Amino acid sequence: MGLSEFDPADRERVSWNAGGKNGAKRALKLRQTWAIRFSLYQHGRIRDRLFLDLAIDSKLRG
């Protein structure tokens, strides 16, 4: 189920990511990761810090 080529409204529609950068993002620097960890620890967000550590250990980005 796609868009019809005969739909006049479809011709005027602009894609949501038009003009944006494509591709993978740059990895966080070590200083940035420690700043995030410290901020989460300072605000008492233990669960979020654990998920951050899990993502870093799994080498996930996003």
PDB file of N, H, CA, C and O in Angstrom:
ATOM      1  N   MET A   1       0.850  -1.174   0.000  1.00  0.00           N
ATOM      2  CA  MET A   1       0.000   0.000   0.000  1.00  0.00           C
ATOM      3  C   MET A   1       0.892   1.232   0.000  1.00  0.00           C
ATOM      4  O   MET A   1       1.418   1.631   1.039  1.00  0.00           O
ATOM      5  N   GLY A   2       1.055   1.824  -1.162  1.00  0.00           N
ATOM      6  H   GLY A   2       0.628   1.500  -2.006  1.00  0.00           H
ATOM      7  CA  GLY A   2       1.911   2.986  -1.283  1.00  0.00           C
ATOM      8  C   GLY A   2       1.125   4.203  -1.705  1.00  0.00           C
ATOM      9  O   GLY A   2      -0.106   4.195  -1.733  1.00  0.00           O
ATOM     10  N   LEU A   3       1.852   5.240  -2.030  1.00  0.00           N
ATOM     11  H   LEU A   3       2.852   5.247  -2.007  1.00  0.00           H
ATOM     12  CA  LEU A   3       1.216   6.467  -2.487  1.00  0.00           C
ATOM     13  C   LEU A   3       0.943   6.378  -3.985  1.00  0.00           C
ATOM     14  O   LEU A   3       1.725   5.800  -4.740  1.00  0.00           O
ATOM     15  N   SER A   4      -0.149   6.944  -4.389  1.00  0.00           N
ATOM     16  H   SER A   4      -0.784   7.413  -3.776  1.00  0.00           H
ATOM     17  CA  SER A   4      -0.521   6.901  -5.800  1.00  0.00           C
ATOM     18  C   SER A   4       0.235   7.977  -6.564  1.00  0.00           C
ATOM     19  O   SER A   4       0.417   9.091  -6.073  1.00  0.00           O
ATOM     20  N   GLU A   5       0.669   7.636  -7.761  1.00  0.00           N
ATOM     21  H   GLU A   5       0.520   6.731  -8.161  1.00  0.00           H
ATOM     22  CA  GLU A   5       1.358   8.624  -8.587  1.00  0.00           C
ATOM     23  C   GLU A   5       0.375   9.636  -9.178  1.00  0.00           C
ATOM     24  O   GLU A   5       0.787  10.665  -9.715  1.00  0.00           O
ATOM     25  N   PHE A   6      -0.913   9.345  -9.080  1.00  0.00           N
ATOM     26  H   PHE A   6      -1.248   8.509  -8.644  1.00  0.00           H
ATOM     27  CA  PHE A   6      -1.930  10.240  -9.619  1.00  0.00           C
ATOM     28  C   PHE A   6      -2.530  11.157  -8.561  1.00  0.00           C
ATOM     29  O   PHE A   6      -3.405  11.965  -8.875  1.00  0.00           O
ATOM     30  N   ASP A   7      -2.081  11.051  -7.322  1.00  0.00           N
ATOM     31  H   ASP A   7      -1.370  10.395  -7.067  1.00  0.00           H
ATOM     32  CA  ASP A   7      -2.599  11.867  -6.224  1.00  0.00           C
ATOM     33  C   ASP A   7      -2.007  13.276  -6.311  1.00  0.00           C
ATOM     34  O   ASP A   7      -0.793  13.430  -6.182  1.00  0.00           O
ATOM     35  N   PRO A   8      -2.829  14.306  -6.527  1.00  0.00           N
ATOM     36  CA  PRO A   8      -2.275  15.669  -6.653  1.00  0.00           C
ATOM     37  C   PRO A   8      -1.687  16.193  -5.338  1.00  0.00           C
ATOM     38  O   PRO A   8      -0.783  17.027  -5.364  1.00  0.00           O
ATOM     39  N   ALA A   9      -2.176  15.727  -4.211  1.00  0.00           N
ATOM     40  H   ALA A   9      -2.910  15.049  -4.190  1.00  0.00           H
ATOM     41  CA  ALA A   9      -1.638  16.188  -2.928  1.00  0.00           C
ATOM     42  C   ALA A   9      -0.239  15.637  -2.684  1.00  0.00           C
ATOM     43  O   ALA A   9       0.552  16.249  -1.967  1.00  0.00           O
ATOM     44  N   ASP A  10       0.065  14.507  -3.264  1.00  0.00           N
ATOM     45  H   ASP A  10      -0.578  14.010  -3.847  1.00  0.00           H
ATOM     46  CA  ASP A  10       1.368  13.883  -3.062  1.00  0.00           C
ATOM     47  C   ASP A  10       2.480  14.662  -3.746  1.00  0.00           C
ATOM     48  O   ASP A  10       3.620  14.627  -3.282  1.00  0.00           O
ATOM     49  N   ARG A  11       2.192  15.342  -4.802  1.00  0.00           N
ATOM     50  H   ARG A  11       1.266  15.370  -5.178  1.00  0.00           H
ATOM     51  CA  ARG A  11       3.211  16.096  -5.534  1.00  0.00           C
ATOM     52  C   ARG A  11       3.725  17.295  -4.746  1.00  0.00           C
ATOM     53  O   ARG A  11       4.877  17.698  -4.908  1.00  0.00           O
ATOM     54  N   GLU A  12       2.884  17.861  -3.904  1.00  0.00           N
ATOM     55  H   GLU A  12       1.949  17.534  -3.772  1.00  0.00           H
ATOM     56  CA  GLU A  12       3.256  19.049  -3.134  1.00  0.00           C
ATOM     57  C   GLU A  12       3.901  18.692  -1.803  1.00  0.00           C
ATOM     58  O   GLU A  12       4.492  19.554  -1.152  1.00  0.00           O
ATOM     59  N   ARG A  13       3.796  17.455  -1.398  1.00  0.00           N
ATOM     60  H   ARG A  13       3.315  16.755  -1.926  1.00  0.00           H
ATOM     61  CA  ARG A  13       4.301  17.010  -0.097  1.00  0.00           C
ATOM     62  C   ARG A  13       5.818  16.915  -0.123  1.00  0.00           C
ATOM     63  O   ARG A  13       6.399  16.360  -1.056  1.00  0.00           O
ATOM     64  N   VAL A  14       6.460  17.464   0.914  1.00  0.00           N
ATOM     65  H   VAL A  14       5.988  17.915   1.672  1.00  0.00           H
ATOM     66  CA  VAL A  14       7.908  17.401   1.046  1.00  0.00           C
ATOM     67  C   VAL A  14       8.232  16.340   2.098  1.00  0.00           C
ATOM     68  O   VAL A  14       7.542  16.228   3.111  1.00  0.00           O
ATOM     69  N   SER A  15       9.269  15.577   1.854  1.00  0.00           N
ATOM     70  H   SER A  15       9.830  15.667   1.031  1.00  0.00           H
ATOM     71  CA  SER A  15       9.621  14.538   2.811  1.00  0.00           C
ATOM     72  C   SER A  15      10.062  15.164   4.139  1.00  0.00           C
ATOM     73  O   SER A  15      10.564  16.287   4.174  1.00  0.00           O
ATOM     74  N   TRP A  16       9.864  14.414   5.227  1.00  0.00           N
ATOM     75  H   TRP A  16       9.457  13.501   5.199  1.00  0.00           H
ATOM     76  CA  TRP A  16      10.113  14.949   6.566  1.00  0.00           C
ATOM     77  C   TRP A  16      11.594  15.178   6.830  1.00  0.00           C
ATOM     78  O   TRP A  16      11.936  16.000   7.680  1.00  0.00           O
ATOM     79  N   ASN A  17      12.480  14.481   6.134  1.00  0.00           N
ATOM     80  H   ASN A  17      12.202  13.813   5.444  1.00  0.00           H
ATOM     81  CA  ASN A  17      13.899  14.629   6.390  1.00  0.00           C
ATOM     82  C   ASN A  17      14.644  15.298   5.234  1.00  0.00           C
ATOM     83  O   ASN A  17      15.847  15.097   5.067  1.00  0.00           O
ATOM     84  N   ALA A  18      13.935  16.083   4.448  1.00  0.00           N
ATOM     85  H   ALA A  18      12.958  16.246   4.583  1.00  0.00           H
ATOM     86  CA  ALA A  18      14.557  16.740   3.309  1.00  0.00           C
ATOM     87  C   ALA A  18      15.589  17.759   3.787  1.00  0.00           C
ATOM     88  O   ALA A  18      15.304  18.569   4.668  1.00  0.00           O
ATOM     89  N   GLY A  19      16.762  17.718   3.217  1.00  0.00           N
ATOM     90  H   GLY A  19      16.993  17.059   2.501  1.00  0.00           H
ATOM     91  CA  GLY A  19      17.811  18.670   3.541  1.00  0.00           C
ATOM     92  C   GLY A  19      18.638  18.301   4.761  1.00  0.00           C
ATOM     93  O   GLY A  19      19.571  19.024   5.110  1.00  0.00           O
ATOM     94  N   GLY A  20      18.321  17.209   5.407  1.00  0.00           N
ATOM     95  H   GLY A  20      17.563  16.621   5.124  1.00  0.00           H
ATOM     96  CA  GLY A  20      19.075  16.790   6.600  1.00  0.00           C
ATOM     97  C   GLY A  20      20.290  15.968   6.214  1.00  0.00           C
ATOM     98  O   GLY A  20      20.437  15.542   5.069  1.00  0.00           O
ATOM     99  N   LYS A  21      21.146  15.757   7.183  1.00  0.00           N
ATOM    100  H   LYS A  21      21.027  16.104   8.114  1.00  0.00           H
ATOM    101  CA  LYS A  21      22.333  14.944   6.951  1.00  0.00           C
ATOM    102  C   LYS A  21      21.963  13.475   7.057  1.00  0.00           C
ATOM    103  O   LYS A  21      21.189  13.088   7.933  1.00  0.00           O
ATOM    104  N   ASN A  22      22.501  12.677   6.190  1.00  0.00           N
ATOM    105  H   ASN A  22      23.129  12.992   5.479  1.00  0.00           H
ATOM    106  CA  ASN A  22      22.252  11.242   6.193  1.00  0.00           C
ATOM    107  C   ASN A  22      23.502  10.525   6.660  1.00  0.00           C
ATOM    108  O   ASN A  22      24.603  11.072   6.602  1.00  0.00           O
ATOM    109  N   GLY A  23      23.328   9.314   7.118  1.00  0.00           N
ATOM    110  H   GLY A  23      22.433   8.870   7.165  1.00  0.00           H
ATOM    111  CA  GLY A  23      24.465   8.495   7.508  1.00  0.00           C
ATOM    112  C   GLY A  23      24.601   8.372   9.009  1.00  0.00           C
ATOM    113  O   GLY A  23      23.773   8.869   9.773  1.00  0.00           O
ATOM    114  N   ALA A  24      25.668   7.698   9.415  1.00  0.00           N
ATOM    115  H   ALA A  24      26.340   7.294   8.794  1.00  0.00           H
ATOM    116  CA  ALA A  24      25.913   7.448  10.828  1.00  0.00           C
ATOM    117  C   ALA A  24      26.393   8.713  11.528  1.00  0.00           C
ATOM    118  O   ALA A  24      27.064   9.557  10.935  1.00  0.00           O
ATOM    119  N   LYS A  25      26.035   8.822  12.795  1.00  0.00           N
ATOM    120  H   LYS A  25      25.489   8.136  13.277  1.00  0.00           H
ATOM    121  CA  LYS A  25      26.488   9.954  13.589  1.00  0.00           C
ATOM    122  C   LYS A  25      27.867   9.657  14.154  1.00  0.00           C
ATOM    123  O   LYS A  25      28.278   8.500  14.233  1.00  0.00           O
ATOM    124  N   ARG A  26      28.571  10.697  14.543  1.00  0.00           N
ATOM    125  H   ARG A  26      28.237  11.637  14.479  1.00  0.00           H
ATOM    126  CA  ARG A  26      29.882  10.522  15.137  1.00  0.00           C
ATOM    127  C   ARG A  26      29.731   9.942  16.539  1.00  0.00           C
ATOM    128  O   ARG A  26      28.749  10.196  17.236  1.00  0.00           O
ATOM    129  N   ALA A  27      30.723   9.163  16.926  1.00  0.00           N
ATOM    130  H   ALA A  27      31.521   8.957  16.359  1.00  0.00           H
ATOM    131  CA  ALA A  27      30.704   8.560  18.253  1.00  0.00           C
ATOM    132  C   ALA A  27      30.951   9.638  19.308  1.00  0.00           C
ATOM    133  O   ALA A  27      31.618  10.639  19.049  1.00  0.00           O
ATOM    134  N   LEU A  28      30.401   9.414  20.497  1.00  0.00           N
ATOM    135  H   LEU A  28      29.858   8.601  20.708  1.00  0.00           H
ATOM    136  CA  LEU A  28      30.632  10.354  21.592  1.00  0.00           C
ATOM    137  C   LEU A  28      32.075  10.254  22.059  1.00  0.00           C
ATOM    138  O   LEU A  28      32.669   9.176  22.058  1.00  0.00           O
ATOM    139  N   LYS A  29      32.622  11.377  22.453  1.00  0.00           N
ATOM    140  H   LYS A  29      32.139  12.253  22.454  1.00  0.00           H
ATOM    141  CA  LYS A  29      33.971  11.381  23.001  1.00  0.00           C
ATOM    142  C   LYS A  29      33.910  10.899  24.446  1.00  0.00           C
ATOM    143  O   LYS A  29      32.859  10.935  25.085  1.00  0.00           O
ATOM    144  N   LEU A  30      35.049  10.449  24.944  1.00  0.00           N
ATOM    145  H   LEU A  30      35.903  10.419  24.425  1.00  0.00           H
ATOM    146  CA  LEU A  30      35.110   9.929  26.301  1.00  0.00           C
ATOM    147  C   LEU A  30      34.681  10.986  27.318  1.00  0.00           C
ATOM    148  O   LEU A  30      34.014  10.671  28.303  1.00  0.00           O
ATOM    149  N   ARG A  31      35.061  12.215  27.081  1.00  0.00           N
ATOM    150  H   ARG A  31      35.603  12.471  26.281  1.00  0.00           H
ATOM    151  CA  ARG A  31      34.689  13.314  27.983  1.00  0.00           C
ATOM    152  C   ARG A  31      33.169  13.521  28.016  1.00  0.00           C
ATOM    153  O   ARG A  31      32.597  13.801  29.069  1.00  0.00           O
ATOM    154  N   GLN A  32      32.533  13.383  26.865  1.00  0.00           N
ATOM    155  H   GLN A  32      32.998  13.155  26.009  1.00  0.00           H
ATOM    156  CA  GLN A  32      31.084  13.552  26.788  1.00  0.00           C
ATOM    157  C   GLN A  32      30.356  12.433  27.520  1.00  0.00           C
ATOM    158  O   GLN A  32      29.372  12.683  28.216  1.00  0.00           O
ATOM    159  N   THR A  33      30.834  11.202  27.368  1.00  0.00           N
ATOM    160  H   THR A  33      31.634  10.999  26.803  1.00  0.00           H
ATOM    161  CA  THR A  33      30.178  10.090  28.052  1.00  0.00           C
ATOM    162  C   THR A  33      30.300  10.227  29.561  1.00  0.00           C
ATOM    163  O   THR A  33      29.350   9.934  30.288  1.00  0.00           O
ATOM    164  N   TRP A  34      31.459  10.669  30.041  1.00  0.00           N
ATOM    165  H   TRP A  34      32.231  10.907  29.451  1.00  0.00           H
ATOM    166  CA  TRP A  34      31.617  10.856  31.481  1.00  0.00           C
ATOM    167  C   TRP A  34      30.769  12.003  31.990  1.00  0.00           C
ATOM    168  O   TRP A  34      30.286  11.953  33.121  1.00  0.00           O
ATOM    169  N   ALA A  35      30.578  13.030  31.185  1.00  0.00           N
ATOM    170  H   ALA A  35      30.970  13.070  30.267  1.00  0.00           H
ATOM    171  CA  ALA A  35      29.723  14.148  31.583  1.00  0.00           C
ATOM    172  C   ALA A  35      28.268  13.694  31.711  1.00  0.00           C
ATOM    173  O   ALA A  35      27.560  14.117  32.626  1.00  0.00           O
ATOM    174  N   ILE A  36      27.827  12.840  30.799  1.00  0.00           N
ATOM    175  H   ILE A  36      28.402  12.496  30.056  1.00  0.00           H
ATOM    176  CA  ILE A  36      26.461  12.306  30.860  1.00  0.00           C
ATOM    177  C   ILE A  36      26.307  11.420  32.085  1.00  0.00           C
ATOM    178  O   ILE A  36      25.320  11.522  32.813  1.00  0.00           O
ATOM    179  N   ARG A  37      27.294  10.542  32.314  1.00  0.00           N
ATOM    180  H   ARG A  37      28.096  10.458  31.723  1.00  0.00           H
ATOM    181  CA  ARG A  37      27.242   9.660  33.480  1.00  0.00           C
ATOM    182  C   ARG A  37      27.170  10.457  34.774  1.00  0.00           C
ATOM    183  O   ARG A  37      26.367  10.151  35.655  1.00  0.00           O
ATOM    184  N   PHE A  38      28.009  11.479  34.887  1.00  0.00           N
ATOM    185  H   PHE A  38      28.661  11.729  34.171  1.00  0.00           H
ATOM    186  CA  PHE A  38      28.039  12.291  36.102  1.00  0.00           C
ATOM    187  C   PHE A  38      26.710  13.010  36.305  1.00  0.00           C
ATOM    188  O   PHE A  38      26.204  13.086  37.424  1.00  0.00           O
ATOM    189  N   SER A  39      26.152  13.534  35.229  1.00  0.00           N
ATOM    190  H   SER A  39      26.564  13.473  34.320  1.00  0.00           H
ATOM    191  CA  SER A  39      24.882  14.248  35.324  1.00  0.00           C
ATOM    192  C   SER A  39      23.757  13.309  35.774  1.00  0.00           C
ATOM    193  O   SER A  39      22.936  13.673  36.616  1.00  0.00           O
ATOM    194  N   LEU A  40      23.727  12.107  35.207  1.00  0.00           N
ATOM    195  H   LEU A  40      24.394  11.812  34.522  1.00  0.00           H
ATOM    196  CA  LEU A  40      22.697  11.143  35.599  1.00  0.00           C
ATOM    197  C   LEU A  40      22.871  10.723  37.052  1.00  0.00           C
ATOM    198  O   LEU A  40      21.890  10.577  37.781  1.00  0.00           O
ATOM    199  N   TYR A  41      24.119  10.528  37.474  1.00  0.00           N
ATOM    200  H   TYR A  41      24.916  10.647  36.882  1.00  0.00           H
ATOM    201  CA  TYR A  41      24.386  10.152  38.865  1.00  0.00           C
ATOM    202  C   TYR A  41      23.982  11.272  39.816  1.00  0.00           C
ATOM    203  O   TYR A  41      23.408  11.021  40.876  1.00  0.00           O
ATOM    204  N   GLN A  42      24.284  12.496  39.435  1.00  0.00           N
ATOM    205  H   GLN A  42      24.750  12.700  38.574  1.00  0.00           H
ATOM    206  CA  GLN A  42      23.994  13.653  40.282  1.00  0.00           C
ATOM    207  C   GLN A  42      22.493  13.850  40.472  1.00  0.00           C
ATOM    208  O   GLN A  42      22.056  14.272  41.543  1.00  0.00           O
ATOM    209  N   HIS A  43      21.705  13.551  39.451  1.00  0.00           N
ATOM    210  H   HIS A  43      22.060  13.209  38.581  1.00  0.00           H
ATOM    211  CA  HIS A  43      20.258  13.726  39.521  1.00  0.00           C
ATOM    212  C   HIS A  43      19.546  12.478  40.042  1.00  0.00           C
ATOM    213  O   HIS A  43      18.317  12.443  40.108  1.00  0.00           O
ATOM    214  N   GLY A  44      20.317  11.460  40.409  1.00  0.00           N
ATOM    215  H   GLY A  44      21.315  11.489  40.355  1.00  0.00           H
ATOM    216  CA  GLY A  44      19.723  10.261  40.984  1.00  0.00           C
ATOM    217  C   GLY A  44      18.984   9.383  40.000  1.00  0.00           C
ATOM    218  O   GLY A  44      18.086   8.641  40.395  1.00  0.00           O
ATOM    219  N   ARG A  45      19.333   9.448  38.747  1.00  0.00           N
ATOM    220  H   ARG A  45      20.063  10.051  38.427  1.00  0.00           H
ATOM    221  CA  ARG A  45      18.656   8.652  37.712  1.00  0.00           C
ATOM    222  C   ARG A  45      19.459   7.378  37.446  1.00  0.00           C
ATOM    223  O   ARG A  45      20.116   7.236  36.415  1.00  0.00           O
ATOM    224  N   ILE A  46      19.385   6.470  38.397  1.00  0.00           N
ATOM    225  H   ILE A  46      18.851   6.585  39.234  1.00  0.00           H
ATOM    226  CA  ILE A  46      20.181   5.247  38.362  1.00  0.00           C
ATOM    227  C   ILE A  46      19.790   4.363  37.172  1.00  0.00           C
ATOM    228  O   ILE A  46      20.649   3.797  36.496  1.00  0.00           O
ATOM    229  N   ARG A  47      18.486   4.255  36.932  1.00  0.00           N
ATOM    230  H   ARG A  47      17.788   4.714  37.482  1.00  0.00           H
ATOM    231  CA  ARG A  47      18.016   3.396  35.836  1.00  0.00           C
ATOM    232  C   ARG A  47      18.537   3.892  34.495  1.00  0.00           C
ATOM    233  O   ARG A  47      18.988   3.094  33.674  1.00  0.00           O
ATOM    234  N   ASP A  48      18.481   5.206  34.263  1.00  0.00           N
ATOM    235  H   ASP A  48      18.114   5.855  34.930  1.00  0.00           H
ATOM    236  CA  ASP A  48      18.968   5.758  33.002  1.00  0.00           C
ATOM    237  C   ASP A  48      20.478   5.567  32.863  1.00  0.00           C
ATOM    238  O   ASP A  48      20.986   5.321  31.769  1.00  0.00           O
ATOM    239  N   ARG A  49      21.187   5.683  33.987  1.00  0.00           N
ATOM    240  H   ARG A  49      20.774   5.883  34.876  1.00  0.00           H
ATOM    241  CA  ARG A  49      22.639   5.481  33.936  1.00  0.00           C
ATOM    242  C   ARG A  49      22.968   4.027  33.606  1.00  0.00           C
ATOM    243  O   ARG A  49      23.907   3.756  32.858  1.00  0.00           O
ATOM    244  N   LEU A  50      22.202   3.099  34.157  1.00  0.00           N
ATOM    245  H   LEU A  50      21.439   3.319  34.765  1.00  0.00           H
ATOM    246  CA  LEU A  50      22.432   1.696  33.834  1.00  0.00           C
ATOM    247  C   LEU A  50      22.194   1.417  32.351  1.00  0.00           C
ATOM    248  O   LEU A  50      22.952   0.676  31.725  1.00  0.00           O
ATOM    249  N   PHE A  51      21.139   2.013  31.793  1.00  0.00           N
ATOM    250  H   PHE A  51      20.524   2.615  32.302  1.00  0.00           H
ATOM    251  CA  PHE A  51      20.883   1.832  30.361  1.00  0.00           C
ATOM    252  C   PHE A  51      21.982   2.476  29.513  1.00  0.00           C
ATOM    253  O   PHE A  51      22.348   1.942  28.465  1.00  0.00           O
ATOM    254  N   LEU A  52      22.501   3.601  29.951  1.00  0.00           N
ATOM    255  H   LEU A  52      22.204   4.035  30.802  1.00  0.00           H
ATOM    256  CA  LEU A  52      23.612   4.240  29.232  1.00  0.00           C
ATOM    257  C   LEU A  52      24.838   3.341  29.252  1.00  0.00           C
ATOM    258  O   LEU A  52      25.490   3.147  28.226  1.00  0.00           O
ATOM    259  N   ASP A  53      25.150   2.791  30.420  1.00  0.00           N
ATOM    260  H   ASP A  53      24.621   2.948  31.253  1.00  0.00           H
ATOM    261  CA  ASP A  53      26.297   1.894  30.523  1.00  0.00           C
ATOM    262  C   ASP A  53      26.110   0.649  29.666  1.00  0.00           C
ATOM    263  O   ASP A  53      27.056   0.173  29.038  1.00  0.00           O
ATOM    264  N   LEU A  54      24.893   0.125  29.642  1.00  0.00           N
ATOM    265  H   LEU A  54      24.125   0.511  30.152  1.00  0.00           H
ATOM    266  CA  LEU A  54      24.602  -1.043  28.818  1.00  0.00           C
ATOM    267  C   LEU A  54      24.796  -0.726  27.336  1.00  0.00           C
ATOM    268  O   LEU A  54      25.362  -1.526  26.592  1.00  0.00           O
ATOM    269  N   ALA A  55      24.326   0.437  26.919  1.00  0.00           N
ATOM    270  H   ALA A  55      23.866   1.088  27.524  1.00  0.00           H
ATOM    271  CA  ALA A  55      24.462   0.822  25.511  1.00  0.00           C
ATOM    272  C   ALA A  55      25.927   1.022  25.139  1.00  0.00           C
ATOM    273  O   ALA A  55      26.347   0.655  24.041  1.00  0.00           O
ATOM    274  N   ILE A  56      26.701   1.599  26.044  1.00  0.00           N
ATOM    275  H   ILE A  56      26.360   1.898  26.936  1.00  0.00           H
ATOM    276  CA  ILE A  56      28.112   1.817  25.761  1.00  0.00           C
ATOM    277  C   ILE A  56      28.852   0.475  25.709  1.00  0.00           C
ATOM    278  O   ILE A  56      29.686   0.248  24.833  1.00  0.00           O
ATOM    279  N   ASP A  57      28.535  -0.405  26.657  1.00  0.00           N
ATOM    280  H   ASP A  57      27.857  -0.221  27.369  1.00  0.00           H
ATOM    281  CA  ASP A  57      29.160  -1.717  26.671  1.00  0.00           C
ATOM    282  C   ASP A  57      28.779  -2.533  25.442  1.00  0.00           C
ATOM    283  O   ASP A  57      29.581  -3.333  24.961  1.00  0.00           O
ATOM    284  N   SER A  58      27.579  -2.345  24.933  1.00  0.00           N
ATOM    285  H   SER A  58      26.927  -1.696  25.324  1.00  0.00           H
ATOM    286  CA  SER A  58      27.123  -3.065  23.744  1.00  0.00           C
ATOM    287  C   SER A  58      27.540  -2.368  22.457  1.00  0.00           C
ATOM    288  O   SER A  58      27.283  -2.858  21.357  1.00  0.00           O
ATOM    289  N   LYS A  59      28.178  -1.231  22.609  1.00  0.00           N
ATOM    290  H   LYS A  59      28.386  -0.833  23.502  1.00  0.00           H
ATOM    291  CA  LYS A  59      28.636  -0.407  21.477  1.00  0.00           C
ATOM    292  C   LYS A  59      27.463   0.066  20.610  1.00  0.00           C
ATOM    293  O   LYS A  59      27.556   0.143  19.385  1.00  0.00           O
ATOM    294  N   LEU A  60      26.357   0.379  21.296  1.00  0.00           N
ATOM    295  H   LEU A  60      26.281   0.316  22.292  1.00  0.00           H
ATOM    296  CA  LEU A  60      25.196   0.919  20.595  1.00  0.00           C
ATOM    297  C   LEU A  60      25.279   2.437  20.580  1.00  0.00           C
ATOM    298  O   LEU A  60      25.810   3.051  21.506  1.00  0.00           O
ATOM    299  N   ARG A  61      24.758   3.024  19.538  1.00  0.00           N
ATOM    300  H   ARG A  61      24.326   2.525  18.786  1.00  0.00           H
ATOM    301  CA  ARG A  61      24.690   4.478  19.464  1.00  0.00           C
ATOM    302  C   ARG A  61      23.266   4.845  19.061  1.00  0.00           C
ATOM    303  O   ARG A  61      22.589   4.100  18.352  1.00  0.00           O
ATOM    304  N   GLY A  62      22.833   6.009  19.529  1.00  0.00           N
ATOM    305  H   GLY A  62      23.384   6.614  20.105  1.00  0.00           H
ATOM    306  CA  GLY A  62      21.511   6.416  19.103  1.00  0.00           C
ATOM    307  C   GLY A  62      20.673   7.116  20.016  1.00  0.00           C
ATOM    308  O   GLY A  62      19.545   7.470  19.672  1.00  0.00           O
TER     309      GLY A  62
END
